[in-house]
Amino acid sequence: MSPIDVFTVCSFIGVILCGMMALVIMDMRSKQPNARIKTRMHESFAIEATRGKKTVNTDADLFTVDKTDNVLSAWVRPKLSRLRTVAGDNGIRVVIAATITGELIALVMTRYMPLPGFAKPLLIAGLPLFLAMRAYSFLVDRFRTRFLNGFPDLLDMIVRAVRAGVPVTHVIGSAADECPEPLKSEFKLMSDSLQVGRDLQEVLAVAMRRIEIADFSFFCVCLLLQRETGGQLGETLENLSGIVRTRREVRQKTKALTAEARITTKILAAIPICIMLCLYFLNRAYVMVLFTSDSGHKLLTYAVISVVLGLFLITKLSKLDTSR
């Protein structure tokens, strides 16, 4: 066989292997617990929406896909809507500030660190994007934590009102005045939507997609099932409140168990800085070699990269996904 034939066969086999790997990865992702929960929630609301209803006009900014959208806008618009939900108008400012900070840090690093030529454009483009994604994840995690901290108490309030004979559509409005943020804003928005005549199923579907928290999705499914089949809503919500509290205790226990690794990460990050500061005050000329010579620049660059990679690995190993 000629070299061209060998190259063609190898390319064909490589494409097949890459396709098989992509299918396996997609199948593995679809079998993850969070993916299964999200699929079940979407299927539940999809079944409700197809029972003799016309097309529901939900939150267009969040769920409607315009045919003129490209891949970038179709990915960015839901992220912006999610950002407005979890942090309001300040969320966009925080992400923009993180992006600008990342760009400035990248410019300083490319100016003073002896990086290879191919790494400089990657650093200038990648570091701002990385910090923007980290800021977005921080805001989402903070919203989820604050929401879940007050959600069991809100469920108890709804249970007491339902057992007293108050309709659940009225309870949502009254509960919004008693609970803290961000529960207050979300349930107030749901109450306003119900008061203007929107259907409960439609309001819950939009709220579930907007909030994207499994515990709240369980609450929405309970309301829909009780609406369709009847039964003791108070008892069902009381059981759900116990489940939500148990899940919160598991998250807190997980945080306590991983506290040692998280403290270790902070200590390892602080040790090099403390040592260099001490050496700077004790023997300044000894430390300044790292900043005034090419060899020192290389050693400092390797040290920074090694510390960052080590902190990243420790963080990934010590972090348990308790968001579901």
DRENDO-1510 file (C-alpha; in Angstrom, 1 decimal, always signed):
<recs>
REC; n; res; u; v; w
REC; 1; MET; +0.0; +0.0; +0.0 .
REC; 2; SER; +1.1; +3.5; -0.8 .
REC; 3; PRO; +1.6; +6.1; +2.0 .
REC; 4; ILE; -1.6; +7.9; +0.7 .
REC; 5; ASP; -3.6; +4.7; +1.2 .
REC; 6; VAL; -2.2; +4.1; +4.6 .
REC; 7; PHE; -3.0; +7.7; +5.6 .
REC; 8; THR; -6.6; +7.4; +4.2 .
REC; 9; VAL; -7.3; +4.2; +6.1 .
REC; 10; CYS; -5.8; +5.6; +9.3 .
REC; 11; SER; -7.9; +8.8; +8.9 .
REC; 12; PHE; -11.1; +6.7; +8.4 .
REC; 13; ILE; -10.4; +4.6; +11.4 .
REC; 14; GLY; -9.6; +7.7; +13.5 .
REC; 15; VAL; -12.9; +9.3; +12.5 .
REC; 16; ILE; -14.8; +6.2; +13.4 .
REC; 17; LEU; -13.1; +6.0; +16.8 .
REC; 18; CYS; -13.8; +9.6; +17.5 .
REC; 19; GLY; -17.4; +9.2; +16.6 .
REC; 20; MET; -17.7; +6.2; +18.9 .
REC; 21; MET; -16.0; +8.0; +21.7 .
REC; 22; ALA; -18.4; +10.9; +21.3 .
REC; 23; LEU; -21.5; +8.6; +21.4 .
REC; 24; VAL; -20.2; +6.9; +24.5 .
REC; 25; ILE; -19.6; +10.2; +26.3 .
REC; 26; MET; -23.0; +11.5; +25.3 .
REC; 27; ASP; -24.6; +8.3; +26.6 .
REC; 28; MET; -22.6; +8.5; +29.9 .
REC; 29; ARG; -23.7; +12.1; +30.4 .
REC; 30; SER; -27.4; +11.2; +29.7 .
REC; 31; LYS; -27.2; +8.6; +32.5 .
REC; 32; GLN; -25.9; +10.9; +35.1 .
REC; 33; PRO; -28.3; +11.6; +38.0 .
REC; 34; ASN; -28.8; +15.3; +37.3 .
REC; 35; ALA; -29.5; +14.5; +33.6 .
REC; 36; ARG; -32.0; +11.8; +34.5 .
REC; 37; ILE; -33.8; +14.2; +37.0 .
REC; 38; LYS; -33.9; +17.0; +34.4 .
REC; 39; THR; -35.3; +14.6; +31.8 .
REC; 40; ARG; -38.0; +13.4; +34.1 .
REC; 41; MET; -39.0; +16.9; +35.0 .
REC; 42; HIS; -39.2; +18.0; +31.3 .
REC; 43; GLU; -41.2; +14.9; +30.4 .
REC; 44; SER; -43.7; +15.5; +33.2 .
REC; 45; PHE; -44.4; +19.0; +32.1 .
REC; 46; ALA; -44.4; +18.0; +28.4 .
REC; 47; ILE; -47.2; +15.5; +29.1 .
REC; 48; GLU; -49.2; +18.1; +30.9 .
REC; 49; ALA; -48.7; +20.6; +28.1 .
REC; 50; THR; -50.0; +18.2; +25.5 .
REC; 51; ARG; -53.3; +17.4; +27.2 .
REC; 52; GLY; -55.7; +19.3; +25.0 .
REC; 53; LYS; -53.9; +22.6; +25.2 .
REC; 54; LYS; -52.7; +24.9; +22.5 .
REC; 55; THR; -49.2; +26.2; +22.3 .
REC; 56; VAL; -48.3; +27.8; +25.7 .
REC; 57; ASN; -46.8; +31.3; +25.6 .
REC; 58; THR; -44.0; +30.9; +28.2 .
REC; 59; ASP; -41.1; +33.1; +28.9 .
REC; 60; ALA; -40.0; +34.0; +25.4 .
REC; 61; ASP; -36.7; +35.4; +26.5 .
REC; 62; LEU; -35.7; +32.1; +28.1 .
REC; 63; PHE; -37.3; +29.3; +26.1 .
REC; 64; THR; -38.2; +30.5; +22.6 .
REC; 65; VAL; -35.6; +29.7; +20.0 .
REC; 66; ASP; -35.5; +32.1; +17.1 .
REC; 67; LYS; -34.8; +30.6; +13.7 .
REC; 68; THR; -32.5; +33.5; +13.0 .
REC; 69; ASP; -30.3; +32.8; +16.0 .
REC; 70; ASN; -26.9; +31.4; +15.5 .
REC; 71; VAL; -25.1; +28.9; +17.8 .
REC; 72; LEU; -23.5; +31.7; +19.9 .
REC; 73; SER; -26.7; +33.6; +20.5 .
REC; 74; ALA; -28.7; +30.4; +21.2 .
REC; 75; TRP; -26.1; +29.6; +23.9 .
REC; 76; VAL; -25.7; +33.1; +25.3 .
REC; 77; ARG; -29.4; +34.1; +25.7 .
REC; 78; PRO; -30.4; +31.4; +28.2 .
REC; 79; LYS; -27.2; +32.2; +30.2 .
REC; 80; LEU; -28.1; +35.8; +30.4 .
REC; 81; SER; -31.6; +35.0; +31.5 .
REC; 82; ARG; -30.3; +32.6; +34.1 .
REC; 83; LEU; -27.9; +35.3; +35.3 .
REC; 84; ARG; -30.7; +37.8; +35.6 .
REC; 85; THR; -32.6; +35.3; +37.7 .
REC; 86; VAL; -29.9; +34.4; +40.1 .
REC; 87; ALA; -28.3; +37.9; +40.6 .
REC; 88; GLY; -30.5; +40.5; +38.8 .
REC; 89; ASP; -28.8; +43.4; +37.0 .
REC; 90; ASN; -25.7; +43.1; +39.2 .
REC; 91; GLY; -25.0; +39.7; +37.8 .
REC; 92; ILE; -24.0; +41.0; +34.4 .
REC; 93; ARG; -21.8; +43.7; +36.1 .
REC; 94; VAL; -20.0; +41.0; +38.1 .
REC; 95; VAL; -19.3; +38.8; +35.1 .
REC; 96; ILE; -18.1; +41.8; +33.1 .
REC; 97; ALA; -15.8; +42.9; +36.0 .
REC; 98; ALA; -14.4; +39.4; +36.2 .
REC; 99; THR; -13.8; +39.3; +32.5 .
REC; 100; ILE; -12.0; +42.7; +32.5 .
REC; 101; THR; -9.9; +41.6; +35.5 .
REC; 102; GLY; -8.9; +38.4; +33.8 .
REC; 103; GLU; -7.9; +40.3; +30.7 .
REC; 104; LEU; -5.7; +42.7; +32.7 .
REC; 105; ILE; -4.1; +39.7; +34.6 .
REC; 106; ALA; -3.5; +38.0; +31.3 .
REC; 107; LEU; -1.8; +41.1; +29.8 .
REC; 108; VAL; +0.5; +41.4; +32.8 .
REC; 109; MET; +1.4; +37.7; +32.7 .
REC; 110; THR; +2.2; +37.8; +29.0 .
REC; 111; ARG; +4.3; +41.0; +29.6 .
REC; 112; TYR; +6.4; +39.8; +32.5 .
REC; 113; MET; +6.4; +36.0; +32.3 .
REC; 114; PRO; +8.6; +34.1; +29.9 .
REC; 115; LEU; +5.8; +32.2; +28.2 .
REC; 116; PRO; +6.1; +30.4; +24.8 .
REC; 117; GLY; +4.7; +32.2; +21.8 .
REC; 118; PHE; +1.7; +29.9; +21.3 .
REC; 119; ALA; +0.6; +30.3; +25.0 .
REC; 120; LYS; +0.2; +34.1; +25.0 .
REC; 121; PRO; -2.8; +34.3; +22.7 .
REC; 122; LEU; -4.4; +31.3; +24.5 .
REC; 123; LEU; -3.8; +33.1; +27.8 .
REC; 124; ILE; -5.2; +36.4; +26.6 .
REC; 125; ALA; -8.4; +34.7; +25.2 .
REC; 126; GLY; -8.8; +31.9; +27.8 .
REC; 127; LEU; -8.2; +33.6; +31.2 .
REC; 128; PRO; -11.0; +36.2; +30.8 .
REC; 129; LEU; -13.4; +33.5; +29.6 .
REC; 130; PHE; -12.4; +31.3; +32.5 .
REC; 131; LEU; -12.9; +34.0; +35.1 .
REC; 132; ALA; -16.3; +34.9; +33.6 .
REC; 133; MET; -17.4; +31.3; +33.8 .
REC; 134; ARG; -16.2; +31.1; +37.4 .
REC; 135; ALA; -18.1; +34.3; +38.3 .
REC; 136; TYR; -21.2; +32.9; +36.6 .
REC; 137; SER; -20.9; +29.6; +38.5 .
REC; 138; PHE; -20.3; +31.5; +41.8 .
REC; 139; LEU; -23.5; +33.5; +41.4 .
REC; 140; VAL; -25.5; +30.4; +40.5 .
REC; 141; ASP; -24.2; +28.4; +43.5 .
REC; 142; ARG; -24.9; +31.3; +45.8 .
REC; 143; PHE; -28.5; +31.6; +44.5 .
REC; 144; ARG; -29.0; +27.8; +44.9 .
REC; 145; THR; -27.6; +27.9; +48.5 .
REC; 146; ARG; -29.8; +30.8; +49.6 .
REC; 147; PHE; -32.8; +29.3; +47.9 .
REC; 148; LEU; -32.4; +25.9; +49.5 .
REC; 149; ASN; -31.7; +27.3; +53.0 .
REC; 150; GLY; -35.2; +28.8; +53.1 .
REC; 151; PHE; -37.2; +26.4; +51.0 .
REC; 152; PRO; -38.1; +23.9; +53.7 .
REC; 153; ASP; -39.5; +26.6; +56.0 .
REC; 154; LEU; -41.6; +27.9; +53.0 .
REC; 155; LEU; -42.9; +24.4; +52.4 .
REC; 156; ASP; -44.0; +24.1; +56.1 .
REC; 157; MET; -45.8; +27.4; +55.7 .
REC; 158; ILE; -47.6; +26.2; +52.6 .
REC; 159; VAL; -48.5; +22.9; +54.4 .
REC; 160; ARG; -50.1; +24.8; +57.3 .
REC; 161; ALA; -52.1; +27.1; +55.0 .
REC; 162; VAL; -53.3; +24.2; +52.8 .
REC; 163; ARG; -54.4; +22.2; +55.8 .
REC; 164; ALA; -56.4; +25.3; +56.9 .
REC; 165; GLY; -58.3; +25.2; +53.7 .
REC; 166; VAL; -56.5; +27.9; +51.7 .
REC; 167; PRO; -56.1; +27.2; +48.0 .
REC; 168; VAL; -52.5; +26.7; +46.9 .
REC; 169; THR; -52.7; +29.5; +44.3 .
REC; 170; HIS; -53.5; +31.9; +47.1 .
REC; 171; VAL; -50.9; +30.4; +49.4 .
REC; 172; ILE; -48.1; +31.2; +46.8 .
REC; 173; GLY; -48.9; +34.9; +47.0 .
REC; 174; SER; -49.1; +35.1; +50.8 .
REC; 175; ALA; -46.0; +33.0; +51.2 .
REC; 176; ALA; -44.0; +35.4; +49.0 .
REC; 177; ASP; -44.6; +38.1; +51.6 .
REC; 178; GLU; -43.2; +36.0; +54.5 .
REC; 179; CYS; -40.1; +34.3; +53.0 .
REC; 180; PRO; -36.6; +35.9; +52.5 .
REC; 181; GLU; -34.8; +36.5; +49.2 .
REC; 182; PRO; -34.5; +35.0; +46.7 .
REC; 183; LEU; -37.6; +33.0; +47.5 .
REC; 184; LYS; -39.6; +36.2; +47.9 .
REC; 185; SER; -38.9; +37.4; +44.4 .
REC; 186; GLU; -39.5; +34.1; +42.7 .
REC; 187; PHE; -42.8; +33.3; +44.5 .
REC; 188; LYS; -43.9; +36.9; +44.0 .
REC; 189; LEU; -43.3; +36.5; +40.3 .
REC; 190; MET; -45.3; +33.3; +40.3 .
REC; 191; SER; -48.1; +35.0; +42.3 .
REC; 192; ASP; -48.3; +37.9; +39.9 .
REC; 193; SER; -48.5; +35.5; +36.9 .
REC; 194; LEU; -51.4; +33.6; +38.5 .
REC; 195; GLN; -53.2; +36.9; +39.3 .
REC; 196; VAL; -53.2; +38.0; +35.7 .
REC; 197; GLY; -54.8; +34.7; +34.7 .
REC; 198; ARG; -52.0; +32.5; +33.6 .
REC; 199; ASP; -52.5; +28.8; +34.2 .
REC; 200; LEU; -50.9; +27.1; +37.1 .
REC; 201; GLN; -49.2; +24.5; +34.9 .
REC; 202; GLU; -47.7; +27.2; +32.7 .
REC; 203; VAL; -46.5; +29.2; +35.7 .
REC; 204; LEU; -44.8; +26.2; +37.3 .
REC; 205; ALA; -43.2; +25.1; +34.0 .
REC; 206; VAL; -41.6; +28.6; +33.5 .
REC; 207; ALA; -40.6; +28.8; +37.2 .
REC; 208; MET; -39.0; +25.3; +37.1 .
REC; 209; ARG; -37.0; +26.2; +34.0 .
REC; 210; ARG; -36.0; +29.5; +35.4 .
REC; 211; ILE; -34.9; +28.4; +38.8 .
REC; 212; GLU; -33.4; +25.0; +37.8 .
REC; 213; ILE; -33.3; +23.4; +41.3 .
REC; 214; ALA; -34.3; +19.8; +41.7 .
REC; 215; ASP; -36.0; +20.4; +45.1 .
REC; 216; PHE; -38.2; +23.1; +43.6 .
REC; 217; SER; -39.0; +20.8; +40.6 .
REC; 218; PHE; -40.2; +18.2; +43.1 .
REC; 219; PHE; -42.5; +20.8; +44.6 .
REC; 220; CYS; -43.9; +21.7; +41.1 .
REC; 221; VAL; -44.5; +18.0; +40.2 .
REC; 222; CYS; -46.4; +17.5; +43.5 .
REC; 223; LEU; -48.7; +20.4; +42.8 .
REC; 224; LEU; -49.4; +19.2; +39.3 .
REC; 225; LEU; -50.0; +15.6; +40.4 .
REC; 226; GLN; -52.4; +16.8; +43.1 .
REC; 227; ARG; -54.2; +18.9; +40.6 .
REC; 228; GLU; -54.7; +16.0; +38.2 .
REC; 229; THR; -55.3; +13.1; +40.6 .
REC; 230; GLY; -56.3; +14.7; +43.9 .
REC; 231; GLY; -55.3; +13.5; +47.3 .
REC; 232; GLN; -53.9; +15.0; +50.5 .
REC; 233; LEU; -51.7; +17.8; +49.3 .
REC; 234; GLY; -50.7; +18.8; +52.8 .
REC; 235; GLU; -49.4; +15.3; +53.6 .
REC; 236; THR; -47.5; +15.2; +50.3 .
REC; 237; LEU; -45.9; +18.6; +50.8 .
REC; 238; GLU; -45.0; +17.6; +54.4 .
REC; 239; ASN; -43.2; +14.5; +53.2 .
REC; 240; LEU; -41.4; +16.7; +50.5 .
REC; 241; SER; -40.4; +19.1; +53.2 .
REC; 242; GLY; -38.7; +16.2; +55.1 .
REC; 243; ILE; -36.9; +15.1; +52.0 .
REC; 244; VAL; -35.7; +18.6; +51.3 .
REC; 245; ARG; -34.4; +18.9; +54.8 .
REC; 246; THR; -32.6; +15.6; +54.6 .
REC; 247; ARG; -31.0; +16.6; +51.3 .
REC; 248; ARG; -29.8; +19.8; +53.0 .
REC; 249; GLU; -28.3; +17.9; +55.9 .
REC; 250; VAL; -26.5; +15.7; +53.4 .
REC; 251; ARG; -25.0; +18.8; +51.7 .
REC; 252; GLN; -23.9; +20.2; +55.1 .
REC; 253; LYS; -22.4; +16.9; +56.1 .
REC; 254; THR; -20.5; +16.7; +52.8 .
REC; 255; LYS; -19.2; +20.2; +53.3 .
REC; 256; ALA; -18.0; +19.3; +56.8 .
REC; 257; LEU; -16.3; +16.1; +55.5 .
REC; 258; THR; -14.4; +18.0; +52.8 .
REC; 259; ALA; -13.5; +20.9; +55.1 .
REC; 260; GLU; -10.0; +19.5; +55.7 .
REC; 261; ALA; -9.2; +19.3; +52.0 .
REC; 262; ARG; -10.5; +22.9; +51.4 .
REC; 263; ILE; -8.4; +24.2; +54.3 .
REC; 264; THR; -5.4; +22.4; +52.9 .
REC; 265; THR; -6.0; +24.1; +49.5 .
REC; 266; LYS; -6.0; +27.5; +51.2 .
REC; 267; ILE; -2.9; +26.7; +53.2 .
REC; 268; LEU; -1.0; +25.5; +50.2 .
REC; 269; ALA; -1.9; +28.6; +48.2 .
REC; 270; ALA; -0.7; +30.9; +51.1 .
REC; 271; ILE; +2.6; +29.2; +51.9 .
REC; 272; PRO; +4.6; +30.3; +48.8 .
REC; 273; ILE; +3.4; +33.9; +49.2 .
REC; 274; CYS; +4.3; +34.0; +52.9 .
REC; 275; ILE; +7.7; +32.5; +52.3 .
REC; 276; MET; +8.5; +34.9; +49.5 .
REC; 277; LEU; +7.4; +37.9; +51.7 .
REC; 278; CYS; +9.5; +36.7; +54.6 .
REC; 279; LEU; +12.5; +36.2; +52.4 .
REC; 280; TYR; +11.9; +39.6; +50.8 .
REC; 281; PHE; +12.2; +41.3; +54.2 .
REC; 282; LEU; +15.1; +39.1; +55.4 .
REC; 283; ASN; +17.2; +39.0; +52.2 .
REC; 284; ARG; +15.8; +41.2; +49.5 .
REC; 285; ALA; +18.6; +40.6; +47.0 .
REC; 286; TYR; +18.1; +36.8; +47.3 .
REC; 287; VAL; +14.5; +37.1; +46.2 .
REC; 288; MET; +14.9; +39.8; +43.6 .
REC; 289; VAL; +16.9; +37.3; +41.4 .
REC; 290; LEU; +13.5; +35.8; +40.5 .
REC; 291; PHE; +12.3; +39.1; +39.1 .
REC; 292; THR; +15.5; +40.5; +37.6 .
REC; 293; SER; +16.9; +37.6; +35.6 .
REC; 294; ASP; +15.6; +35.3; +32.8 .
REC; 295; SER; +16.3; +32.2; +34.8 .
REC; 296; GLY; +14.4; +33.6; +37.8 .
REC; 297; HIS; +11.5; +34.4; +35.5 .
REC; 298; LYS; +11.4; +30.8; +34.3 .
REC; 299; LEU; +11.6; +29.4; +37.8 .
REC; 300; LEU; +8.8; +31.8; +38.9 .
REC; 301; THR; +6.7; +30.8; +35.9 .
REC; 302; TYR; +7.1; +27.1; +36.5 .
REC; 303; ALA; +6.3; +27.6; +40.2 .
REC; 304; VAL; +3.1; +29.5; +39.6 .
REC; 305; ILE; +1.9; +27.0; +37.0 .
REC; 306; SER; +2.7; +24.1; +39.3 .
REC; 307; VAL; +0.9; +25.7; +42.3 .
REC; 308; VAL; -2.2; +26.5; +40.2 .
REC; 309; LEU; -2.4; +23.0; +38.8 .
REC; 310; GLY; -1.9; +21.5; +42.2 .
REC; 311; LEU; -4.7; +23.6; +43.7 .
REC; 312; PHE; -7.0; +22.8; +40.8 .
REC; 313; LEU; -6.4; +19.0; +41.3 .
REC; 314; ILE; -7.0; +19.2; +45.0 .
REC; 315; THR; -10.2; +21.2; +44.6 .
REC; 316; LYS; -11.6; +18.7; +42.0 .
REC; 317; LEU; -10.7; +15.8; +44.2 .
REC; 318; SER; -12.2; +17.3; +47.4 .
REC; 319; LYS; -15.4; +18.6; +45.7 .
REC; 320; LEU; -18.5; +16.5; +45.8 .
REC; 321; ASP; -21.4; +17.4; +43.6 .
REC; 322; THR; -24.3; +18.0; +45.9 .
REC; 323; SER; -26.3; +20.3; +43.7 .
REC; 324; ARG; -28.8; +17.7; +42.6 .
</recs>
